[in-house]
Amino acid sequence: MSQLHPVVAEVTARIAARSERTRRAYLDRMAAAASDRPTRTALPCSNLAHGFAACSVEDKLTLRGATKPGVAIVSAYNDLLSAHQPLQEFPAWIKAAVREAGGVAQFAGGVPAMCDGITQGRTGMELSLFSREVIAMATGVALSHEMFDAALLLGVCDKIVPGLLIGALAFGHLPAILVPAGPMASGLPNREKARIRQLYAEGRASREDLLEAEAASYHSPGTCTFYGTANSNQLVVEVMGLHLPGASFVQPGTPLRRALTEHAARRVVELSASDEHTPLAHVIDEKAVVNGVVALLATGGSTNHTLHLPAIAAAAGIQLTWDDFSDLSAVTPLLARVYPNGSADINHFHAAGGVQFLVGELLDAGLLHADVRTVAGPGLDRYRQEPFLDGDRLVWRDGAGRSLDTDVVRGVAEPFAPDGGLRLLAGNLGRAVMKVSAVAAEHRVVVAPARVFTSQEDFTTAFRAGELDRDVVVVLRGQGPRANGMPELHGLTPALGVLMDRGHRVALVTDGRMSGASGKIPAAIQVTPEAAAGGPLAKVRDGDVVRVDAERGTVELLVPDAELARRNVVDGPASDADWVGTGRELFAVLRRGVGPADRGATVFGTLSETDAVDAGDAAPAAPTSEVVVPGVSLMPAQGR
């Protein structure tokens, strides 16, 4: 076994030290909830009868007994989302496979699944991040009936997988496996799609041209094929040991996809047995969290995971910070080029060796913890293996020992870049993250006058009027979680790309998100403290010179400190009366109670300044709430 890289070891150790109190409290709660008998046996007779009233005679007899497990199916199925449409067939397959393995599976609950692609640039996007918390709560509701000894979590995209995990971790005494659906077949190449988007932004392509390109890209059931948040979800959770090995990128509608789904059903029954009991709380530990971060960095994955991974970790009592991401990024080589970081899509990545080659390279370099518990059994070495069908039999074999396309994925000895392409920026504007894996070296430092906006619509109007045809740092504020739910701002990319292609020095600074499709524009995103919380971003004025420097790790307003101190804060959060329409008024309590971006932008509890200092870390840039037991309160902390 390769020796663990010293930085990976040090970061893991400090996460464990920082989290000692909250992790211990979480594990104590899970131990108290565990039972060596089926959970349902503690129910009174009337409660139990309600729990199996709709079952078949055979399943009723099983559930009346006190030996065989009950398995919850929690699904994000809907047929609006291409990535989730294949999940329609899964419950029937799962029920049959669980019954064959000696248990009973019941569809315990559905969770909402919204599509950021549909809501992009619309007011519905302002609900997107908060939908993660709703999914977590809906998962909790599904599992709250005390009928289940294990869970299968069916979901793929953006906020759905993090939400399912956060909710399931409240029941972390149960084994759980995430069950994906797989990507759609490759369509129009992503670079061609991006080219047509830019032409449309310039007025040189028609709406019909644009729609034709988009429809050729997003064309069938399955996950979108670019390496955004959805596919980052799949890769990260597989390397965390939450998928079956090789399950992430097998396409829907194939015999192998069905075989993997059925095996997940049988496997979760095995994990609920006393001799192999593997609860979710013991799969997601400090080592698994670090493995997830390293996998994200090694592939140039979605910046949204700088929000989601801290929130997932917090639900398991683990305190993960942006500093941990930054330090791991410095020693993790970039091994993949998948759009928007290259021309290939996720199917090309999978064909070139995919997750199995990646895991092998990172394990051999000592960049992943090998000694972890996974849903496939002890140790991450199983994830070097890929599944295939030998006739009708599902088996695993060793994955590719070398890259089958070095333009798409490479080994540690010849990386695309020596680091993971994620930068933590800090300065008098606060803290931010930047994904630089797709940003050319000559564009990573921008010093230019600011142009300040408070909406995407105002930015678009100015662009079309030619007001931004110059060197410019676009400051888009009032887009943080407390302001308006922190919508993705991916719709800015084509216009900003046009300005860059005209030879201008261009950067974006925002307290919003830029999505997993962040591309060639240097973007300091998720600035915290956000403008709506009184952060310094609210003091920037048109014409101020801003320096965005990914090389030095700084984001600075080049204004004297005394002048900055005299300025008033502007652009506070929208009032509840203004934040209405498209269902937004239903989410006002979440907007009022949400924590800062560098603590996961979650309502379920964040790291306090006292905890950070006690653990020996630098104090956060802005006051945050006290730690609360994850997942038990929506009430805002005192003085937030």
N, C-alpha and C positions, 0 to 999 in steps of 0.2 A: 504494500500500500504506500502511495506517495506521501511524503511529509507535507502536512498542511502549511500553506503559505503563512508566514508570520503575521502579515497584516490581516488576513482572514481570521486567524486565531485571535488576534488582539481585538478586532472589532466584535467578534462573537463574545469574547470574555467581558467586554465592557457593556454590551447589551444585556448579558446575563446579570452582571453586577447592578446595573441601573434598574433592572426589572425584578430584582430579587423579591421585593415585598409584594408587588402586584402579581407576579407569576405564582408565587407561593399561595396567595389568597385564591387565585383562579383554580389552581390544581386542587386545593382543599375543597372548594365548592364542587368540583367535578367528582372527587372521591366520595363526597357525601351523597351525591346523586346516583352513584353507581350501585348496581345490584348484581348478585350472582344468580338470580332467577329472572325469567322474562318480566319486563317492567309491568305488563298488564296484570300480573298475578296480585299486585297490591291494590287493584281497583275493586270497589264494592261490586256486587253482582249486577245491579242495575246499570252502573257505568260501563261494565264490561259488555253487557248485552247490547247497549247502544253502540259500542265500538265494533261489533261484528254483525249487526242486524242485517246489513246489505250484502253479506258475503255468501258465497256458495255453501252448500251443505258440507262439502269436504273442508273448506277453509274454516267454517265455524267450529267443526270438531277439533281442528288444529289449534285454533285460538282459545277454545275452552280448556285445553290442556295447559300444562305448566312446564313444558320442556322446550318447545320449538320457538324460534325467534319470529318476531314481527318486524317487517322492513317497511319503512316509510319511503314513498316516492314523492319528492318535492320537485316540481317542474316549472320551468319558465316558458313552456310551450305557448306560442300563438302562431297563427299563420300569416301575420303581418310581417314578421321579421324572417328574412330568408334563412338566417342562421338557426332559428328555433323551429321553423316549420318541420324539419325532419323528426323532431322530438314527439310528434303526434303518435308515431307507431311504437315508441319505446315502452310505454307502460305495459302493453299486452305481452311484449317479449319478456320484460322483466318479471311480471307476475308468473309466467310459465316457468322461467328459469329458477326463481326463488322457490316455487312449489316443488320443483324437481330436486332442489337442494335441501328440502325439508322444512321450509318456512312458509310464511304468508306475507306477500307484499300488498300494501294498500296505497292507493293514490291519496296521500295525506293532505296535499294542498298545492295550489298553483300560486306562483308569484308573478307580479307584473314584469314585463320586459319591454322597455321602450327603445326605439332605434334612434341613435344620435344622427344617423345619416338622413332620416326623414325630418327630424326636428332641427337640423343644423340651420342656424341663422334665424330661427323662429322663436316665439316666446315659449313654446313647449320645451325648448332646450334648457330653460331656466329651472326646470324640474328634474333634469337629467341626473345630476349628482345626488340630489336628495332621494331619487328613486332607489339608490343603493341602500339607504336607511329603511325605506319602506319594504324593500325586498328582504332585508334582514329581519324586520319585524314580522313580515308575512311567513318567513321560514320558521320563526319562533312559534307563531300561532299554529302552523302545521304540525310541529313536533310536540306541542304542549299537551296532547291528549293522553300521554303516558301509555300508549299502546305499542311502542316501538323499541326495538333493541338495536337497530342500525338504520342508516339512511342512505339513499341514493339521491344525489343532487344533480338535476338535469338543467344545464345552462351553459351559455357560451360567451355572450358579449359583455362589453364595457362594464357597466355597474352591476350586472347580474351575477357573475361569478363572485366578485367580492361580497356582494350582499348575501348570497347563499352561504358563503363561508362564515361571515360575521354572525348570521343567525344560527347556523349549525354549531358554532363554537359555544353558544350559550347552552348547548346540549352536548358538550365535548366529551362527556362520558360515554357517548355512543360512537361506534365505528361509522365512518362515512366515506363514500367514494364519489368523486365528481365524474359525471358521465357526459362527455362532449358529443357533438353531432358531426363535426368535421367541416372543411372548407368546400365551397363550390368549385367546379372546374375552372381553370384559367380562362379568362375572357380577353377583352381588349387590353393590350399591355398598359400598365399603369402610367408609364411616361407619356404615351400617346393621349391618354385621358387627361393628364395634367397639362399637356400642350394645348388641347382644345379648351380646357377651362381658362387658360391664360388668354387665348384668342377671344373667347367670349367676354372676358373682363375688359379687353381692349375695344370691344365692339366690332371685332373682325370675324366673328362666327355668330350664327343665328341661334336662337333658342332651340330650334329643331336640330341643328348640328350638335348642340350640347346634349340634348336629351338622347339623341341617337348614340353618342359616345358613352353616356352614363348607363344607358340600358344595355350596351354591349359589355360593360364592365360588371354590372350587378345584374346577373342574367338568370339565376337558377337557385334552387334551395342550397343552403350551405352558407358558411361564413364568408364575408368579403375577403378577397385574397391578398390584400395589402397587409403589411405588418403594423397594424394599428393596435388598439387596446384589446380587441376581441382575440386576435391571435397571440398577442403578448400574454393575455390571461392563460391561454391553453399551454403555452410553452412554460410559463413560470410555475403553474400549479403541477405540471408533470414533473418538473425538476424538484419540486417540493414533496413529491411522492404521493400526490393526491389523485392522479390518474393511474390507470393501468399503464405499464410501459408501452410506449409507442402509440398510445390511443389518440393523441391530440389532432393529428392532421390526416387521418384516414377519411376519405370522402364519404358523404352520406349516400344511401342508396346502393351500397356495395355489400356483398356477403361478409367481408371482413368487418365492416362497421357493425353489422348485426351481431356477429360473433363476439366482438369486444363488449357490446352492450350486455349480451346475455352472460358473458363471463363475469362482468362487473357485478351482476346480480348474484351469481353463485359465490363470488369471492366475498361479498359483504356478509353473506351468511357465515362463511368460514371465519371472518374476522370477529363475529359476535360470539363465537364459541369460546368456552373458558380456556382451552389450551392454546388459543392463538389470539386472544382478545387484544385488539389494537384500537383503542379509542382515538377519536380525532384530536383530543387534547394532547396526546402523546406523539402524534405525527407532526403537528404544528408546534415545534419548539424553537428555541433560539437558532439552532443549527439549520433547521428547515427554512426559517425566515431568511437567514444569510444566503443559503443556497438559491432561494428565489430571487434575491437582489442580484447576485452574481450572474444568474442566467439572464436576467433582464439586461444587465449591462453588457454582457458578452455578445448580445444580439442587437443592441441599439433599439431596445423595445420602448414601449409607450411611456411618456412622461406622466401619464395619468397614474401610473403605479407608484409615483412618489407621494400620491394621496392614498391609494388603495392598500398598498402593503403596510404602511404604518397603521391604518385603520384595522386591517385584518389582524396584525400583530397585537394591537391593543385589546382586541376581543379575546385573545389568548393570554392576556396579562403581560405582554411583551412590549417594551418601549423602544421603538425603532425611530431614528431621527434622520434628517437630511444629511447630517454630518457622517452618519454611517454609510449612506449611499455614496457620498463624495469620496470617502477614504477607500471604499471598495472599488469605486470606478477608477481610481488612480492605479490600481494594480491588476485590473481585469482587462485583458486584451479584447478588442472588437473582432469577433470571429465570423460575423455574418453580414451580408449586404442584401437586404430584402427591402423592397420599396416601402417607405420613401427614402431609405438609405442606399438604394441601388435599383437596378432595373428588374430584378427577379421578384416573383411573388412567392407566397408561402408554399405553394405546390412545388415550385422549383427547389426551395429550401429543403422540403421533405424528401424529394427525389435525390438530392445531392448528399444525403446522409442525415440531415435533420437533427432532431433532438438527440438521437442515440449517438451520433458522431460527436455532437457538442458535449454531451455529458462525459463521454470517454476522454475527450481532450482536457476538459476542465478538471476531471478527477485526477488524471495523470499529472497535471500541473500543480496539484495540491490546492486548487482554487474552490473546490467544493468539499463539504463534509461528507465522507463516505459512510460514517457510522450513524446513520439515521434510521428511524422506523418509517416504513412506507406502506401503502395499501397492498403492495406486492410482496411484502415481507421485509425482513431486516436488511439494511444496507442499500446504498444507491447503485451498486454495481448492476442490479437487475435492469436499470434504466439505460444500460448500454445495449440492451436487446430490443429487437423489433418483432412485432407479431406477424404471422402469416398463416394461411390456411393450407394444411396438408390434407387434401381431400376436404372432408367436412370438419376436420379436427383443428382447433386453434392451438398453435404452438409458437414458441419464441426461439429466435436464433440470434447470434451475434450480429449487431449492426455493422455498418461500414467502418472499417478500420482506417480509412483515408477518405478525404473529400472526393466526391464524384464530380464536382464542379467547383474549382477554386475561385471562380468569379462570384460564387454565391456563399460558400462557407469554407473556412480554412482552419488549419490547426494552429495551436499556440505558437509553433515555431515560425509561422509566417502570417501573422495577423494583418487585418486591414489597417489597424491602428493599435498603438501600444496600450491604450486605455479604453475604458468603456463608453466614452462619448457623452457622459452626463457631467455637467458642471454645476456646482453650487456657487452662486454669485452672492456677494454681500457688499454693502456700502451704505451711504447715507440715504438710499431709497428703500433699504430693508434687505431682505433675503429673497432669493429667487432661484429657480432651476433653469438650466438651458440644456437642450439636447443638441449636441454638436456633431453627432455621427454623420449627419447629412449636410453639414455646413462646411463649405470649403475653407481651408485655412486662411485665405486672404479676406474672408468675410467675418472673421471671428472677433475683430475689434472695430467698433464703429463709434466715431465721435461726431455728433451732428446736432443741429437745433431740434428741439422737440416740437411736435404738433400734438396737442392734447385733444382727445375725444372721450366722450362718455357713452357712446353707442356705436355699434357696428354700422348702423345706417348713416350716421354722420360721417364716418370714415369713408364709406362708399361714395357719398355725395361729393366729398372733397376730392377723392381720387378721380372721379369722372369729370370734375370741373378743372382738372389739371393743376390743382393747388399743391400736390405732393410730388411734382415732377422735379425732384431735387434730392440732395442728401437730406435724410430726415430720420429721426427716431420717433416712431409713432408710439405715443403713450395713450393706451386705452385703459381707463380706470373705471371704478364702479362696477367691476365684473367679478368680484370675489364672492365667497360663499355667503357672507352676511349682507352683501349689497343686493344680489339678485340670483343667488344660487350657483354662481360660478359656471356659466355656460361655456361650452367649447367655442373657440373663435377660429375654427379651421377655415371658415368662409373668407377670412382676410388673406389667405395664402396666395390665391391667384393674382390679386392686385399688387401685393407686396413683391411677388415674383416678377411682375412686369416692370416695376420700378428698378429692381435689381438688374434685370436684363438690359435696361437702358443705361447701365453704367453707374447708377447712383449707389452711394453708401446708405444702406437701409437696415434698420433694426426695429424690433417691437419690444416694448416694455409694458406689461399688463399684470393686473392682479387676477386675471381670468386664466382659463386653461386653453391650451392650443391643440390638444387632442393627440392621440397616438399617431396621427398622420403628419406631425410636425416635420417640416422639410428643410429646404435650403436656406430659409431666412433665419438669421440669428434672433432668437426670441427669448427674452428674460421673462419667464412666465410664473404664475402663482406667487407674485410678489406678496410678501407678508412682512409686517402687518398691512392689511389691505386698506385701500383709501376709505372705505366705509367705516372702518374701525379707527379712523384718525391717523392712519399711516402717512409717511412723508410723501407718498405718491400723490396724495391729495393737495400737495403744495406746488406741484410742477406747473409752470405757466408756458404758454406758447413762446417759442424763441429761446427758452433756456437750453443751454448746451448739456447734453447727456452723453456720458461715456458708458458704453456696453463693451466689456472686455472679458471674453471667455478665456483668454490665455492667462490673465492674472486673477480671474475669478471675482470681478468687481462689477457693480452696477451703480453709477454715481451721477448725481446731479452736480454739475460744476458751478455751484452758486455758493458764495461765502456763508459760513455757518450762521453768522449774525443775521444776514438777510433771510435765510431759510427760517430761522427762529421767529422772525417778525411776521411771517406770512400766515394768513388764516387758512385753516383747513376748509376745503370746499367739497361738494359732491358726496354728502353722506349717503347712508342707505336709503332706498326708496321706502316711503311710508307704506304701511299695510293697505291703506286706501288706494295707493298707486299700483301696488303689486297685485293686480287682479287680472282675471281673464286666463283662458286656457288652463283653468284649474289651479292657478298659482296661489289663490287665496287659501286653498286647503293646506298649503305647505308653510304658512307663515310661522308657525311654531318652530319648525325646523330652522328656518332662516334666523330667527331670533336666538336659537340655542346652539348654533353650530360653532365649533372650534376653528382655530386658524389652519391655514393650508399646510404648514409644516408639521402639524400633528394629525394630518389625515382628513381635515375638514369634516369631522364627524361630530354627531351629537351624543355619542355614547361614552365620551370620556377622553381627556387629553392629559398630556404630561404637564405637571405644574413646574413653575420656576424653582420651587424649593426642592422638588425631587431631582431636577437636573443638576442643581448645584451640589446637593448631597452626594450624587453619583460621580461628581468630579467633572462633569461636562460644563461647557460654557452655558450660561443662562440663555434662554430663548430671547429673540429680538423683541418680542412683545408679550405683555401679560397674557397668560392662558388660564384655563380653568383648573381647579384641583382635580386630581385623579378620582374618578368614581368607578365603582365596579362596572366593567363593560356590559353594556346592553340592558341596564336596568332603569335608566331614567332619561327623560327628555327635557327635564327642567334645566334652564340655564343656570350656570354657577353664579354665586354672589359677585356683583360688581363687573360682570362681563360687559 
